[in-house]
């Protein structure tokens, strides 16, 4: 199965970001990553503040930031290959990039409230 990593520039809880739509987009990705995990895909979200070494150690992301700067984030890799940047992808795109085929399942509303968007998405945490 595929490995999906969302490289995000800031935590959605950061006061710098402060936009409801950004927090909602992150929360939606968390819900979509959970769905991917249920399909057997390793999916997670990392932030530059929590894992700077992972940003530097992923050639496609390091090059993206070198060329376009931090405004190119978020960036999404599938099996180490950059597939999207500057936006949070939709569930249908994630399914396609992971070879899951079309899903009739509609993405549920993303969870809201404390703890929904700030925690990294990992297979172990389920978030």
Secondary structure, DSSP 8 states (H G I E B T S, - for coil): --EEEEEESS-TT-TTT--HHHHHHHHHHHHHHHHHHHTT-EEEEEETTT-HHHHHT-HHHHHHHHHH-GGG-SEEEETTEEEEESS---HHHHHHHTT-------------STTSSSS---TTTT-
